[in-house]
Amino acid sequence: MLGLFREKIVKAGAQVLFILLILSFIGWGVGDYLGYRGTGASQTVAEVGGKSILTRDFQREMQEQMARMRQMFGESFNIQQARAMGIEESVLQNMIQDALFSEGARRLGLVVDDSVVALEIRSDPSFQTGDGTFNREQFSAGLRQAGFSESQYVALMRNEIVRRQYLSPILISRDAPRTMVESLYKYRAEIGRAHV
C-alpha cells in the first residue's frame, strides 16, 4: 500500500515538474510564436536547449493537426475554430516537450534502434490479426485513418520509446528525490497562499 502511494506521488511529481518546465518555456518567450501568421519576420517559433523549433515545422504540424481535425469534424473545420480550441498552443507545447525529451535523451546518449521500433509496431494489437500476427494492410489502414504517413508514425513511436527510456528512472524510483519533494511542497504552499 505504501509502495503504491509512493509510486503515485513519484508519477504525479514527475508530471508536475514537466508541466512546470513547459510552462516556464512558454512564459519565457514562446508566447510570441503567433508571429508566424504571415509576418515572415521570425524563422524560429521557440528554442529549446539550443535547438530551434522552426516556423515551417510548426506550420507543418499545424497542417497535419488540421487535417486530422477535419477528419473528425468535417471539411468546414477552420483555423479560427482550431485557435478557439487551443490547438495551436497544444501543438506548440507538444513540439516543445518533444524537443525537451530529445535533448535530454541526446545528452544521456539514448538511442533507439530501428529493430526496436519495428518490434514495437508489430506487437501493437491494433495492427494484428486475430492470431496475433502483424497485418501490413491493417497497419496502413490504421495510419490512413489517423492521418499519419508511415515515416511520421515511425518517428512518433521512436520518440515514445525514447520518452519511456528517459522517464523510466523516475517512474521506477521507490522514493521521490528530496529536492523534488521540497520543490513540490514549496510550489503547493505558494499556490495555497495565492488562493487565500
Buried (B, 14 or more C-beta within 10 A) or exposed (E): EEEEEBBEBBBEBBEBBBEEBBEEBBEEEBEEBEEBEEEEEEEBBBBBEEBEBBBEEBBEBBEBBBEBBBBEEEEEBEEEEBEEEEBBBEBBBEBBBBBBBBBBBEEEEBEBEEEBBEEBBBEEEEBBEEEEEBBEEBBEEBBEEEBBEEEEBBBBBBBBBBBEBBBEEBEEBEEBEEEBBEBBEEEEEEEEEEEE
